[in-house]
Amino acid sequence: MAEKVIIATDNAPAAIGTYSQAVRVDDTVYLSGQIPLDPKTMEKAGEDFDSQVVQVFENLKAVCEAAGGSLQDIVKLNIFMLDLANFAKVNDVMSQYFQQPYPARAAIGVKQLPKDVLVEMDGVMVL
């Protein structure tokens, strides 16, 4: 089996469970779900969706950089939202963080997320 390398950074929220921020196997990095926690305080980055989605992208960016890559290296992004009416807002904010070619993506409506946040994202990055 290929060696697993655990990715960790203080620039993203510490894991709040039995998982790693990311795991690298060969050239593939599996990014754990990021919720909108400020990595310094471990508190929600705000109550509104806009603030929360920006913090999630910042957290993902920090983990990607800790793994030696960037958001542009993400090939698959999963977005989990309490309210799919925020889909257009996700697209607007995402366009500030990604350039074409965009990653493959899923946007999924869910009933609840950890710490009662409004959005969570995970993904797969190839270096």
Beta strands, then each sheet from edge to edge (+ up, - down):
strand 1: 4-7
strand 2: 22-25
strand 3: 28-34
strand 4: 74-81
strand 5: 104-109
strand 6: 119-126
sheet 1: 1+ 2- 3+ 6- 4+ 5+
end
